[in-house]
Amino acid sequence: MFRPRELSYALGRTLVKEADHEERNGLLATDDGMMVAAGRASLNDESSRTIRAVAANVYMEYKLLLEKMRRVMQKEWR
């Protein structure tokens, strides 16, 4: 599992990797292919930071929820 800062940094590198494009799309998906978060950022403003922060937050909340569900399922099987 990623930490929020690491994920935000990785998304930031993805968004600004190629400076010749003015807009970037970001997408987070699960191992099963389910979309968790998506966003578009323009490299000319501060929106890329916001997109990274929101996507990282959504991803971390998703992972926490998934872990809680796994723990509940394990308790039920005991």
N, CA, C and O atoms as a GROMACS GRO file, in nm:
protein
  312
    1MET      N    1   0.084  -0.116   0.000
    1MET     CA    2   0.000   0.000   0.000
    1MET      C    3   0.090   0.124   0.000
    1MET      O    4   0.190   0.129   0.071
    2PHE      N    5   0.052   0.222  -0.080
    2PHE     CA    6   0.126   0.347  -0.086
    2PHE      C    7   0.090   0.437   0.031
    2PHE      O    8  -0.020   0.429   0.086
    3ARG      N    9   0.181   0.522   0.069
    3ARG     CA   10   0.151   0.629   0.162
    3ARG      C   11   0.099   0.747   0.081
    3ARG      O   12   0.134   0.761  -0.036
    4PRO      N   13   0.016   0.833   0.140
    4PRO     CA   14  -0.041   0.945   0.064
    4PRO      C   15   0.064   1.033  -0.005
    4PRO      O   16   0.045   1.071  -0.120
    5ARG      N   17   0.171   1.065   0.064
    5ARG     CA   18   0.273   1.152   0.002
    5ARG      C   19   0.342   1.083  -0.115
    5ARG      O   20   0.368   1.146  -0.218
    6GLU      N   21   0.371   0.955  -0.100
    6GLU     CA   22   0.436   0.880  -0.209
    6GLU      C   23   0.344   0.872  -0.330
    6GLU      O   24   0.388   0.889  -0.443
    7LEU      N   25   0.216   0.845  -0.304
    7LEU     CA   26   0.121   0.836  -0.414
    7LEU      C   27   0.104   0.972  -0.481
    7LEU      O   28   0.100   0.980  -0.604
    8SER      N   29   0.094   1.077  -0.403
    8SER     CA   30   0.081   1.212  -0.458
    8SER      C   31   0.203   1.247  -0.543
    8SER      O   32   0.190   1.306  -0.650
    9TYR      N   33   0.322   1.211  -0.495
    9TYR     CA   34   0.445   1.236  -0.569
    9TYR      C   35   0.446   1.158  -0.701
    9TYR      O   36   0.482   1.212  -0.805
   10ALA      N   37   0.406   1.031  -0.696
   10ALA     CA   38   0.403   0.949  -0.817
   10ALA      C   39   0.303   1.004  -0.918
   10ALA      O   40   0.332   1.009  -1.038
   11LEU      N   41   0.186   1.046  -0.870
   11LEU     CA   42   0.088   1.106  -0.961
   11LEU      C   43   0.140   1.237  -1.019
   11LEU      O   44   0.116   1.267  -1.136
   12GLY      N   45   0.210   1.314  -0.938
   12GLY     CA   46   0.267   1.439  -0.987
   12GLY      C   47   0.369   1.416  -1.096
   12GLY      O   48   0.371   1.489  -1.195
   13ARG      N   49   0.453   1.315  -1.081
   13ARG     CA   50   0.550   1.283  -1.185
   13ARG      C   51   0.479   1.242  -1.313
   13ARG      O   52   0.523   1.277  -1.423
   14THR      N   53   0.371   1.168  -1.299
   14THR     CA   54   0.295   1.126  -1.416
   14THR      C   55   0.232   1.244  -1.487
   14THR      O   56   0.233   1.252  -1.610
   15LEU      N   57   0.178   1.338  -1.409
   15LEU     CA   58   0.109   1.452  -1.467
   15LEU      C   59   0.203   1.547  -1.538
   15LEU      O   60   0.164   1.611  -1.636
   16VAL      N   61   0.326   1.560  -1.492
   16VAL     CA   62   0.418   1.656  -1.552
   16VAL      C   63   0.532   1.590  -1.630
   16VAL      O   64   0.630   1.656  -1.664
   17LYS      N   65   0.520   1.461  -1.658
   17LYS     CA   66   0.629   1.388  -1.723
   17LYS      C   67   0.663   1.445  -1.860
   17LYS      O   68   0.780   1.462  -1.893
   18GLU      N   69   0.561   1.475  -1.939
   18GLU     CA   70   0.585   1.529  -2.072
   18GLU      C   71   0.531   1.671  -2.077
   18GLU      O   72   0.410   1.692  -2.073
   19ALA      N   73   0.620   1.767  -2.084
   19ALA     CA   74   0.579   1.908  -2.080
   19ALA      C   75   0.518   1.955  -2.211
   19ALA      O   76   0.459   2.063  -2.215
   20ASP      N   77   0.529   1.878  -2.320
   20ASP     CA   78   0.473   1.923  -2.447
   20ASP      C   79   0.321   1.911  -2.452
   20ASP      O   80   0.259   1.967  -2.542
   21HIS      N   81   0.261   1.839  -2.359
   21HIS     CA   82   0.116   1.830  -2.352
   21HIS      C   83   0.066   1.924  -2.244
   21HIS      O   84   0.122   1.929  -2.134
   22GLU      N   85  -0.042   1.999  -2.274
   22GLU     CA   86  -0.091   2.097  -2.177
   22GLU      C   87  -0.183   2.036  -2.073
   22GLU      O   88  -0.198   2.091  -1.964
   23GLU      N   89  -0.246   1.924  -2.104
   23GLU     CA   90  -0.337   1.863  -2.009
   23GLU      C   91  -0.299   1.717  -1.986
   23GLU      O   92  -0.246   1.650  -2.075
   24ARG      N   93  -0.327   1.670  -1.866
   24ARG     CA   94  -0.298   1.532  -1.830
   24ARG      C   95  -0.420   1.470  -1.766
   24ARG      O   96  -0.496   1.537  -1.695
   25ASN      N   97  -0.440   1.345  -1.791
   25ASN     CA   98  -0.545   1.268  -1.725
   25ASN      C   99  -0.480   1.175  -1.624
   25ASN      O  100  -0.377   1.113  -1.653
   26GLY      N  101  -0.540   1.165  -1.508
   26GLY     CA  102  -0.491   1.072  -1.407
   26GLY      C  103  -0.601   0.972  -1.374
   26GLY      O  104  -0.718   1.010  -1.363
   27LEU      N  105  -0.565   0.846  -1.358
   27LEU     CA  106  -0.662   0.741  -1.330
   27LEU      C  107  -0.601   0.643  -1.231
   27LEU      O  108  -0.489   0.596  -1.250
   28LEU      N  109  -0.676   0.613  -1.127
   28LEU     CA  110  -0.635   0.511  -1.031
   28LEU      C  111  -0.731   0.394  -1.044
   28LEU      O  112  -0.853   0.413  -1.044
   29ALA      N  113  -0.676   0.274  -1.054
   29ALA     CA  114  -0.759   0.155  -1.068
   29ALA      C  115  -0.712   0.048  -0.972
   29ALA      O  116  -0.595   0.045  -0.932
   30THR      N  117  -0.803  -0.041  -0.936
   30THR     CA  118  -0.769  -0.152  -0.848
   30THR      C  119  -0.699  -0.261  -0.929
   30THR      O  120  -0.688  -0.251  -1.051
   31ASP      N  121  -0.652  -0.364  -0.860
   31ASP     CA  122  -0.592  -0.478  -0.929
   31ASP      C  123  -0.693  -0.549  -1.017
   31ASP      O  124  -0.656  -0.613  -1.116
   32ASP      N  125  -0.821  -0.538  -0.982
   32ASP     CA  126  -0.927  -0.600  -1.060
   32ASP      C  127  -0.971  -0.515  -1.179
   32ASP      O  128  -1.053  -0.560  -1.259
   33GLY      N  129  -0.918  -0.394  -1.190
   33GLY     CA  130  -0.954  -0.307  -1.300
   33GLY      C  131  -1.066  -0.208  -1.269
   33GLY      O  132  -1.111  -0.136  -1.358
   34MET      N  133  -1.112  -0.204  -1.144
   34MET     CA  134  -1.218  -0.112  -1.107
   34MET      C  135  -1.159   0.028  -1.087
   34MET      O  136  -1.055   0.043  -1.022
   35MET      N  137  -1.225   0.130  -1.143
   35MET     CA  138  -1.176   0.266  -1.129
   35MET      C  139  -1.204   0.318  -0.988
   35MET      O  140  -1.316   0.308  -0.939
   36VAL      N  141  -1.102   0.373  -0.924
   36VAL     CA  142  -1.114   0.428  -0.790
   36VAL      C  143  -1.123   0.580  -0.795
   36VAL      O  144  -1.205   0.640  -0.726
   37ALA      N  145  -1.039   0.643  -0.876
   37ALA     CA  146  -1.038   0.788  -0.888
   37ALA      C  147  -0.986   0.828  -1.024
   37ALA      O  148  -0.905   0.758  -1.084
   38ALA      N  149  -1.032   0.942  -1.072
   38ALA     CA  150  -0.986   0.994  -1.201
   38ALA      C  151  -0.988   1.146  -1.196
   38ALA      O  152  -1.065   1.204  -1.120
   39GLY      N  153  -0.904   1.208  -1.275
   39GLY     CA  154  -0.902   1.353  -1.280
   39GLY      C  155  -0.820   1.403  -1.397
   39GLY      O  156  -0.738   1.331  -1.453
   40ARG      N  157  -0.844   1.528  -1.431
   40ARG     CA  158  -0.770   1.592  -1.539
   40ARG      C  159  -0.705   1.717  -1.483
   40ARG      O  160  -0.766   1.791  -1.406
   41ALA      N  161  -0.582   1.741  -1.521
   41ALA     CA  162  -0.510   1.858  -1.471
   41ALA      C  163  -0.447   1.933  -1.587
   41ALA      O  164  -0.397   1.873  -1.683
   42SER      N  165  -0.451   2.063  -1.578
   42SER     CA  166  -0.381   2.148  -1.673
   42SER      C  167  -0.247   2.184  -1.612
   42SER      O  168  -0.238   2.216  -1.494
   43LEU      N  169  -0.144   2.179  -1.691
   43LEU     CA  170  -0.010   2.207  -1.638
   43LEU      C  171   0.014   2.356  -1.616
   43LEU      O  172   0.115   2.394  -1.557
   44ASN      N  173  -0.079   2.439  -1.661
   44ASN     CA  174  -0.060   2.583  -1.650
   44ASN      C  175  -0.114   2.642  -1.521
   44ASN      O  176  -0.099   2.762  -1.498
   45ASP      N  177  -0.177   2.562  -1.436
   45ASP     CA  178  -0.232   2.616  -1.312
   45ASP      C  179  -0.206   2.521  -1.196
   45ASP      O  180  -0.132   2.423  -1.211
   46GLU      N  181  -0.266   2.549  -1.083
   46GLU     CA  182  -0.244   2.470  -0.961
   46GLU      C  183  -0.334   2.347  -0.953
   46GLU      O  184  -0.328   2.274  -0.854
   47SER      N  185  -0.414   2.323  -1.054
   47SER     CA  186  -0.509   2.211  -1.046
   47SER      C  187  -0.439   2.076  -1.036
   47SER      O  188  -0.496   1.983  -0.980
   48SER      N  189  -0.319   2.064  -1.090
   48SER     CA  190  -0.251   1.934  -1.083
   48SER      C  191  -0.223   1.894  -0.939
   48SER      O  192  -0.232   1.776  -0.905
   49ARG      N  193  -0.189   1.990  -0.854
   49ARG     CA  194  -0.167   1.958  -0.713
   49ARG      C  195  -0.296   1.913  -0.646
   49ARG      O  196  -0.297   1.819  -0.567
   50THR      N  197  -0.405   1.980  -0.680
   50THR     CA  198  -0.534   1.942  -0.623
   50THR      C  199  -0.575   1.803  -0.669
   50THR      O  200  -0.622   1.723  -0.588
   51ILE      N  201  -0.556   1.775  -0.797
   51ILE     CA  202  -0.591   1.643  -0.850
   51ILE      C  203  -0.508   1.536  -0.780
   51ILE      O  204  -0.562   1.432  -0.742
   52ARG      N  205  -0.380   1.559  -0.762
   52ARG     CA  206  -0.295   1.461  -0.695
   52ARG      C  207  -0.340   1.438  -0.552
   52ARG      O  208  -0.348   1.324  -0.507
   53ALA      N  209  -0.369   1.545  -0.481
   53ALA     CA  210  -0.409   1.532  -0.341
   53ALA      C  211  -0.541   1.458  -0.327
   53ALA      O  212  -0.555   1.370  -0.242
   54VAL      N  213  -0.638   1.494  -0.410
   54VAL     CA  214  -0.769   1.429  -0.403
   54VAL      C  215  -0.759   1.282  -0.442
   54VAL      O  216  -0.816   1.196  -0.375
   55ALA      N  217  -0.687   1.253  -0.549
   55ALA     CA  218  -0.672   1.114  -0.593
   55ALA      C  219  -0.601   1.031  -0.487
   55ALA      O  220  -0.640   0.917  -0.461
   56ALA      N  221  -0.499   1.085  -0.426
   56ALA     CA  222  -0.428   1.013  -0.320
   56ALA      C  223  -0.520   0.987  -0.201
   56ALA      O  224  -0.518   0.878  -0.143
   57ASN      N  225  -0.600   1.086  -0.165
   57ASN     CA  226  -0.693   1.071  -0.054
   57ASN      C  227  -0.798   0.965  -0.084
   57ASN      O  228  -0.827   0.880   0.000
   58VAL      N  229  -0.855   0.969  -0.204
   58VAL     CA  230  -0.956   0.870  -0.242
   58VAL      C  231  -0.897   0.730  -0.240
   58VAL      O  232  -0.959   0.636  -0.191
   59TYR      N  233  -0.776   0.716  -0.294
   59TYR     CA  234  -0.712   0.586  -0.298
   59TYR      C  235  -0.687   0.532  -0.158
   59TYR      O  236  -0.710   0.414  -0.132
   60MET      N  237  -0.639   0.617  -0.068
   60MET     CA  238  -0.610   0.572   0.068
   60MET      C  239  -0.738   0.533   0.141
   60MET      O  240  -0.740   0.434   0.214
   61GLU      N  241  -0.846   0.609   0.121
   61GLU     CA  242  -0.974   0.574   0.182
   61GLU      C  243  -1.024   0.440   0.128
   61GLU      O  244  -1.078   0.358   0.202
   62TYR      N  245  -1.006   0.419  -0.002
   62TYR     CA  246  -1.046   0.292  -0.063
   62TYR      C  247  -0.968   0.176  -0.002
   62TYR      O  248  -1.027   0.073   0.032
   63LYS      N  249  -0.837   0.191   0.012
   63LYS     CA  250  -0.756   0.084   0.068
   63LYS      C  251  -0.793   0.055   0.213
   63LYS      O  252  -0.796  -0.061   0.255
   64LEU      N  253  -0.822   0.160   0.291
   64LEU     CA  254  -0.865   0.139   0.430
   64LEU      C  255  -0.997   0.065   0.436
   64LEU      O  256  -1.014  -0.027   0.517
   65LEU      N  257  -1.091   0.103   0.351
   65LEU     CA  258  -1.220   0.035   0.347
   65LEU      C  259  -1.203  -0.111   0.307
   65LEU      O  260  -1.266  -0.199   0.365
   66LEU      N  261  -1.120  -0.136   0.209
   66LEU     CA  262  -1.094  -0.272   0.165
   66LEU      C  263  -1.034  -0.356   0.277
   66LEU      O  264  -1.071  -0.472   0.295
   67GLU      N  265  -0.941  -0.299   0.351
   67GLU     CA  266  -0.879  -0.370   0.463
   67GLU      C  267  -0.981  -0.400   0.572
   67GLU      O  268  -0.980  -0.508   0.630
   68LYS      N  269  -1.068  -0.304   0.602
   68LYS     CA  270  -1.172  -0.326   0.702
   68LYS      C  271  -1.266  -0.438   0.658
   68LYS      O  272  -1.306  -0.522   0.739
   69MET      N  273  -1.301  -0.440   0.530
   69MET     CA  274  -1.388  -0.546   0.479
   69MET      C  275  -1.321  -0.682   0.491
   69MET      O  276  -1.387  -0.780   0.526
   70ARG      N  277  -1.193  -0.689   0.463
   70ARG     CA  278  -1.121  -0.816   0.476
   70ARG      C  279  -1.119  -0.865   0.620
   70ARG      O  280  -1.135  -0.985   0.645
   71ARG      N  281  -1.098  -0.773   0.714
   71ARG     CA  282  -1.098  -0.811   0.855
   71ARG      C  283  -1.234  -0.862   0.899
   71ARG      O  284  -1.242  -0.961   0.973
   72VAL      N  285  -1.340  -0.798   0.856
   72VAL     CA  286  -1.475  -0.842   0.891
   72VAL      C  287  -1.501  -0.981   0.834
   72VAL      O  288  -1.557  -1.067   0.901
   73MET      N  289  -1.460  -1.002   0.710
   73MET     CA  290  -1.480  -1.132   0.647
   73MET      C  291  -1.402  -1.241   0.720
   73MET      O  292  -1.452  -1.352   0.737
   74GLN      N  293  -1.281  -1.211   0.764
   74GLN     CA  294  -1.201  -1.309   0.837
   74GLN      C  295  -1.266  -1.344   0.970
   74GLN      O  296  -1.265  -1.460   1.010
   75LYS      N  297  -1.322  -1.245   1.039
   75LYS     CA  298  -1.390  -1.270   1.166
   75LYS      C  299  -1.514  -1.356   1.147
   75LYS      O  300  -1.544  -1.442   1.230
   76GLU      N  301  -1.586  -1.333   1.038
   76GLU     CA  302  -1.707  -1.411   1.012
   76GLU      C  303  -1.675  -1.556   0.981
   76GLU      O  304  -1.755  -1.645   1.013
   77TRP      N  305  -1.560  -1.582   0.921
   77TRP     CA  306  -1.524  -1.719   0.885
   77TRP      C  307  -1.471  -1.798   1.004
   77TRP      O  308  -1.461  -1.920   0.996
   78ARG      N  309  -1.438  -1.731   1.112
   78ARG     CA  310  -1.383  -1.801   1.229
   78ARG      C  311  -1.491  -1.863   1.310
   78ARG      O  312  -1.463  -1.926   1.413
   0.00000   0.00000   0.00000
